[in-house]
Amino acid sequence: MKPINIISLLVLVAMMSSCAVVRQGEVGVKRKMGKLSPKINGPGAVGFNPFTAKVIKMPIRTMNMEINANLPSKEGLNVVAIISILYRMQPEKAPAIIETIGVGNEINVISSVFRSSAADVCSRFFAKDMHSVQRANIEREVTKQMSKILNPRGFEIEAVLLKNIQLPPGLARAVEEKLEAEQQAQRMEFLLDREKREAQRKIIEAEGIRDSQKIISEGLTKAIIEWQSIEAFRELAKSSNSKIILTDGKTPLLINPTSDK
């Protein structure tokens, strides 16, 4: 191999080894001679001297940490749960995090803060509250308390989610029985409401029939009755069937009708 080719190869290797690529969702912090640069490098290529410097890459995207914990309740019970903590690092705090916490050590810090905050918050609630609508309030309170401690350290706690909550067996049965009783009560209330609506419907229907009959009876004058009798006689006269009619001259009565043969 020619000396020129060797030199070109060495230069190429040196150039490649002196360049770091910061990807999307990361920031790069350059450390030179043991000292951290305050400059934050975004996505892209970052040049450095491989003999005296190094580029430390830190993730700034949302991260998920899962913790198995026994949460204390107000009545002194332990509730087993799996907790998801959604957090992300503040880009501008990357040098301080590297210096005070270290790369990859944020898990220990966040989990310790969570256990302390969760113990403080959950001890104000009953165990059954962690399995009801109060769970959202517990999650918000834990998130708020963790943020007070971790935000100044460079971490933003986006959410704390309680998952797979396991109540003590006796309490779990009591909660199930209460829910069943509430569902039964709601069902009975529905049936009672339905019967009330049906009764109201019948009352309205009866009132309508009564009012209709009243209007009809008030409108049946003597003249109208006589006119209807005349119309009835006319209809009978038009019929070709043989018949016997008994009448007092006002109201026809048809008996023994026969049909045409």
C-alpha positions as CSV (number, residue, x, y, z in Angstrom):
1,M,0.0,0.0,0.0
2,K,1.3,3.4,-0.9
3,P,2.2,5.9,1.8
4,I,-0.3,8.4,0.5
5,N,-3.1,5.8,0.8
6,I,-2.1,4.9,4.3
7,I,-2.1,8.6,5.3
8,S,-5.5,9.1,3.7
9,L,-6.9,6.1,5.6
10,L,-5.5,7.3,8.9
11,V,-7.0,10.8,8.3
12,L,-10.4,9.2,7.4
13,V,-10.3,7.1,10.6
14,A,-9.3,10.1,12.7
15,M,-12.2,12.1,11.2
16,M,-14.7,9.4,11.8
17,S,-13.5,8.9,15.4
18,S,-13.7,12.6,16.1
19,C,-17.3,13.0,15.2
20,A,-20.4,11.9,17.2
21,V,-23.9,11.8,15.9
22,V,-26.7,13.1,18.2
23,R,-30.0,11.6,17.2
24,Q,-33.6,12.9,17.4
25,G,-34.8,12.8,21.1
26,E,-31.3,13.3,22.4
27,V,-28.9,16.1,23.4
28,G,-25.1,15.9,23.4
29,V,-22.8,17.4,26.1
30,K,-19.1,17.6,25.4
31,R,-16.7,16.7,28.1
32,K,-13.1,17.9,27.6
33,M,-10.3,17.1,30.0
34,G,-12.9,16.1,32.6
35,K,-14.8,19.3,32.4
36,L,-18.4,19.6,31.0
37,S,-19.2,22.2,28.4
38,P,-22.3,24.3,29.2
39,K,-23.2,24.1,25.5
40,I,-26.1,21.8,24.6
41,N,-25.7,20.1,21.2
42,G,-28.9,19.2,19.4
43,P,-29.5,16.5,16.8
44,G,-26.7,16.3,14.2
45,A,-23.0,15.7,14.0
46,V,-20.7,17.0,16.8
47,G,-17.0,17.3,16.3
48,F,-14.5,16.7,19.1
49,N,-10.9,15.7,19.8
50,P,-11.0,12.0,20.6
51,F,-7.8,12.2,22.6
52,T,-9.0,14.9,25.0
53,A,-12.8,15.1,24.7
54,K,-15.9,13.0,24.6
55,V,-19.6,13.6,23.7
56,I,-22.1,12.3,26.3
57,K,-25.5,11.7,24.8
58,M,-28.6,12.0,27.0
59,P,-32.3,11.2,26.1
60,I,-34.8,14.0,26.3
61,R,-37.8,12.1,25.0
62,T,-40.6,10.8,27.3
63,M,-39.4,7.8,29.2
64,N,-41.5,5.1,31.0
65,M,-40.4,3.6,34.3
66,E,-42.3,0.8,35.9
67,I,-42.1,0.1,39.6
68,N,-43.7,-2.7,41.7
69,A,-44.7,-1.2,45.1
70,N,-46.7,-1.8,48.2
71,L,-48.7,1.3,48.8
72,P,-49.8,2.0,52.4
73,S,-53.5,3.0,53.0
74,K,-55.1,5.2,55.6
75,E,-56.4,2.1,57.5
76,G,-52.9,0.6,57.5
77,L,-53.3,-1.9,54.7
78,N,-50.8,-2.6,52.0
79,V,-52.0,-2.4,48.4
80,V,-49.9,-4.1,45.8
81,A,-49.6,-2.2,42.5
82,I,-47.6,-1.7,39.4
83,I,-46.9,2.0,38.8
84,S,-45.8,3.6,35.5
85,I,-43.9,6.9,35.8
86,L,-43.7,9.0,32.6
87,Y,-40.9,11.5,32.8
88,R,-38.5,13.4,30.6
89,M,-35.2,15.2,31.1
90,Q,-35.1,19.0,30.6
91,P,-32.5,19.6,27.8
92,E,-31.0,22.7,29.4
93,K,-30.3,20.8,32.6
94,A,-28.4,18.0,30.9
95,P,-24.9,19.2,32.1
96,A,-26.2,19.5,35.7
97,I,-27.8,16.1,35.6
98,I,-24.6,14.5,34.3
99,E,-22.6,16.2,37.0
100,T,-24.8,15.7,40.0
101,I,-26.7,12.4,39.2
102,G,-24.7,10.7,36.4
103,V,-25.6,9.0,33.2
104,G,-28.3,6.3,33.7
105,N,-28.6,6.9,37.4
106,E,-31.8,8.9,37.1
107,I,-33.8,5.7,37.7
108,N,-32.5,5.3,41.2
109,V,-33.3,9.0,42.0
110,I,-36.8,9.0,40.5
111,S,-37.8,5.7,42.1
112,S,-36.7,6.8,45.5
113,V,-38.6,10.1,45.2
114,F,-41.7,8.2,44.0
115,R,-41.7,5.7,47.0
116,S,-41.4,8.6,49.4
117,S,-44.1,10.7,47.7
118,A,-46.5,7.7,47.2
119,A,-46.2,6.6,50.8
120,D,-47.1,10.2,51.9
121,V,-50.0,10.6,49.5
122,C,-51.5,7.1,49.7
123,S,-51.6,7.2,53.5
124,R,-54.3,9.9,53.3
125,F,-56.6,7.6,51.3
126,F,-58.4,4.4,52.1
127,A,-57.4,1.3,50.2
128,K,-60.7,1.1,48.3
129,D,-60.1,4.6,47.0
130,M,-57.2,3.3,44.9
131,H,-59.7,1.1,43.1
132,S,-62.3,3.8,42.5
133,V,-62.6,7.3,41.0
134,Q,-60.3,8.6,43.7
135,R,-57.4,6.9,41.9
136,A,-57.1,9.8,39.5
137,N,-56.7,12.2,42.5
138,I,-54.0,10.0,44.0
139,E,-52.1,10.0,40.7
140,R,-52.3,13.7,40.5
141,E,-51.2,14.2,44.1
142,V,-48.2,11.9,43.7
143,T,-47.2,13.6,40.4
144,K,-47.4,17.0,42.0
145,Q,-45.3,16.0,45.0
146,M,-42.7,14.4,42.9
147,S,-42.5,17.4,40.6
148,K,-41.7,19.7,43.5
149,I,-38.5,17.7,44.2
150,L,-37.5,16.6,40.7
151,N,-38.2,19.7,38.6
152,P,-35.3,21.7,40.1
153,R,-33.1,18.7,39.5
154,G,-33.9,18.7,35.7
155,F,-36.7,16.2,35.4
156,E,-40.3,16.8,34.4
157,I,-42.8,14.2,35.7
158,E,-45.5,14.0,33.1
159,A,-47.8,11.4,34.8
160,V,-47.9,8.7,37.5
161,L,-50.2,5.9,36.6
162,L,-51.4,3.2,39.0
163,K,-51.9,-0.1,37.2
164,N,-52.8,-3.7,38.2
165,I,-53.9,-2.7,41.7
166,Q,-54.4,-5.7,44.0
167,L,-56.5,-5.1,47.1
168,P,-56.3,-7.4,50.2
169,P,-58.6,-10.4,49.6
170,G,-61.1,-9.4,52.3
171,L,-61.3,-5.8,51.1
172,A,-61.6,-6.9,47.5
173,R,-64.7,-9.1,48.3
174,A,-66.2,-6.2,50.2
175,V,-65.7,-3.9,47.3
176,E,-67.2,-6.4,44.9
177,E,-70.3,-6.9,47.2
178,K,-70.7,-3.1,47.4
179,L,-70.6,-2.7,43.7
180,E,-73.1,-5.5,43.2
181,A,-75.4,-3.9,45.7
182,E,-75.1,-0.6,44.0
183,Q,-75.9,-2.2,40.6
184,Q,-78.9,-4.0,42.1
185,A,-80.2,-0.7,43.6
186,Q,-79.8,1.1,40.3
187,R,-81.7,-1.7,38.6
188,M,-84.5,-1.5,41.0
189,E,-84.6,2.3,40.6
190,F,-84.8,1.8,36.9
191,L,-87.7,-0.6,37.2
192,L,-89.5,1.7,39.6
193,D,-89.0,4.6,37.3
194,R,-90.3,2.6,34.4
195,E,-93.5,1.6,36.3
196,K,-94.1,5.2,37.3
197,R,-93.8,6.3,33.6
198,E,-96.2,3.5,32.6
199,A,-98.7,4.5,35.3
200,Q,-98.5,8.2,34.1
201,R,-99.0,7.0,30.5
202,K,-102.2,5.1,31.5
203,I,-103.5,8.1,33.4
204,I,-102.9,10.4,30.5
205,E,-104.6,7.9,28.1
206,A,-107.6,7.6,30.4
207,E,-107.9,11.4,30.8
208,G,-107.8,11.7,27.0
209,I,-110.6,9.1,26.5
210,R,-112.6,10.8,29.2
211,D,-112.2,14.2,27.6
212,S,-113.0,12.8,24.2
213,Q,-116.2,11.2,25.5
214,K,-117.2,14.4,27.3
215,I,-116.7,16.4,24.1
216,I,-118.8,13.9,22.1
217,S,-121.6,13.8,24.6
218,E,-121.8,17.5,24.9
219,G,-122.0,17.8,21.1
220,L,-124.8,15.2,20.7
221,T,-127.9,17.5,20.6
222,K,-131.4,16.2,20.0
223,A,-131.4,17.6,16.4
224,I,-128.1,15.7,15.7
225,I,-129.5,12.5,17.0
226,E,-132.7,12.8,14.9
227,W,-130.6,13.6,11.9
228,Q,-128.4,10.5,12.5
229,S,-131.6,8.4,12.8
230,I,-132.9,9.6,9.5
231,E,-129.5,8.8,7.9
232,A,-129.7,5.3,9.4
233,F,-133.2,4.8,7.9
234,R,-131.9,5.9,4.5
235,E,-129.0,3.4,4.6
236,L,-131.5,0.6,5.5
237,A,-133.8,1.5,2.7
238,K,-131.0,1.3,0.2
239,S,-130.1,-2.3,1.3
240,S,-131.5,-5.1,-0.9
241,N,-131.5,-7.6,1.9
242,S,-134.8,-8.5,3.5
243,K,-135.1,-7.5,7.1
244,I,-137.5,-6.7,10.0
245,I,-137.3,-3.3,11.5
246,L,-138.8,-2.3,14.8
247,T,-138.9,1.4,15.4
248,D,-140.7,4.0,17.3
249,G,-140.1,6.4,14.5
250,K,-136.9,7.8,16.0
251,T,-134.5,4.9,16.5
252,P,-134.3,1.9,14.1
253,L,-133.7,-1.6,15.5
254,L,-132.7,-4.3,13.1
255,I,-133.5,-7.9,13.9
256,N,-133.3,-11.3,12.1
257,P,-131.3,-9.9,9.2
258,T,-131.2,-12.2,6.1
259,S,-128.8,-12.1,3.2
260,D,-129.6,-12.3,-0.5
261,K,-129.8,-15.8,-1.9
